[in-house]
Amino acid sequence: MSDPKRGDAPPLAPALAALTGPSGYFEDFQVGQKMAHARAATVGEVENGWMSKLVMNTAQAHWNEHYLRGGPLGEGRVVFGLITASMVIGLTSQDTAENALAEVSLDELRFLAPVHHGDTLRAFTEVVGTQDDPAHPDAGRVRFHHWGLTQDDRVVFEGERTVLIKRRSHWSR
């Protein structure tokens, strides 16, 4: 029987490990490692309109197509920053969080340029830290620096994220 206080993986750990790829465990991440993630995603009206209204972000730049015409942020509605962040982080997830046990923190989020409907986002990552987690001997913390670029290579988002990730030594037995 597993003992969570000791950091033992559950008895089903080998079966669960078979559901994920062979990499992406804590031991696989090295400080300084950089990744260009394979997928990209185009931001549509649905993502921006739905989420902006759901969270009651009433800034006219998100809801009013004509509000910004001729202004400094470009033509059309500006995508809500947390949608940009979510999409960039989502694009990184296959490579950075497939074996995650928990999202620990998101820090230092910066929105560097506006994103508009129709922009396509690409994501990049650098591993900036790894550390043991005394409360979880079966996992470790990895700190990532993520950034997102548009199709025309504008950096639109940067942020740091810490994830608690399974150790291969405990989970793939």
N, C-alpha and C positions, 0 to 999 in steps of 0.2 A: 504494500500500500504506500502511496506517495505521502510525503509530509511537506506541505507548503512552507512550514516554518524553516525547514532545512533546505528548501529550494529544489526538492525532488520534482522531476517532471511527472505528469500523470501517467498511469499505466498505459494509456493509449498513445503515448508520445511517438513511438515508431510509426504507427498507422497515420497519425497526424502529419509527421514529417514527410511521409510519402506523397502528401497532397501538394507540397510546395517544391520548388526547384532545389537543386543540389547546393546552391549558394545562397547568400543573403543571411547567413548566421552571423552572430556577433564576431566570431573569429575571422570572418572574411573582410571586415572593414579595417582599413589602415589610415591613420592620419595622413592627409595630403592626397589621398586617392580622389581622382576626379572622374565624373561620369557625365556623358551626354546621353540623355534618355532617348529611347528610340521613337517614341510617339510624339505627336503634336495634336493640338485640338483648336478648332476654330470656335470663337465665342459667338454665340447667337443671341437673338433677342430673348429667347425663352429663359436662358440662364440669368440674364441681367434683369429683365422685367419681373420675373417671378420672385427671385430672391430679394431684390430691392423692395418690392411691395410687401413680401412676407415679413421682413424685419422692420418694416415701416421707416425705411431710409427715404425720407421725403425730399432729399436734395433734387432740385429740378434737373440737374445735369444727368440724372439717371432715368428720369421719367418723361421728360419733355423734349421731343425730337428737335424742336426749333430753338430752344433756349440758348444753346451755345453757338449757333450759326454766326460765323465771322469772329468768334472769340479766340482766345489764346490756346484753348484745349482741343482745337480741331473741330471737324464737322460731325454733327450727330451726338447721340447720347454717349456718355462716358460710362464704362462698365464699373460697377461697384467694386471697390478695391478688394473686399474679402472674397469676391467671386474670382478675381484674378489670382489671389493667393491660393485659394482652394484648388483651382485648376492646375496651377503650377505644381503644387505639392502632390496633387493626385497623379500628375504625369510622372512623378518621381517614385511613386509607391511600389511599383513592381520591383524596382531595383533596391529600394531602401527599407521597405516595411513588410515584405512578404512574410517574414518570420517575426513580426512585431508582437509583443505581448501587450504593450500599452504605448500610447502617445503621451509623452511626459510634459513637453512644453513647446510653445511657439514663441519666439522672441525676436526683437529687433526687426519687425516687419517694416519694410520701406516700399512705398509706391512711387516709382521714379519717373514715370511718364504715363500719360493717359492711354487706356485701352478702349477701343470702340468696337461695336458690333462688326463682325467680319474679320477682325484681327485673329491671326493664328498664333498660338502660344507654343513655345518650345521650352524645355526645362533642362537645367544643368545642376549638378551637385558637387560639392567638395566635402569630404569627411574632415571635420575640424577637431574632433575629440572622441576618445573612447575611454570608458572607465568601468570598473567593476561596480556592481550594486550589491552592497552587503545584505540587503533585505531579499535579494533574489540571486542566489548562487547559480541558478539555472539560466541566467540571462545577464546582459550587460547593457550599459547605456552608450548610445552612439549619438554624437551631435553632428548635424549636417548643416551646411550653408547651402541654401537653394537660391537659384535665380532663374527668372523667366525672360525670354526675348520674344519679340514679335517677328513676323515674317520678314520685316525689313531691318532686323537686327537691333531694334531699340530695346535696351534693358528696361523692363517695366516693373519688375518686382525683385526684391531680395528679402531673405529672412533666414532665421536659424530655427532648427527644430531638433529636439531631443527625443529619441525613441528607445524604449526598452525592448531589446531584441534577444531572442532565444540563443542559447549557446548550443552549438552542434554537439558538444560533449555530453549534454544532458538530454537533448531532444531527439537525436537521430540514432539512438541505440537499437 
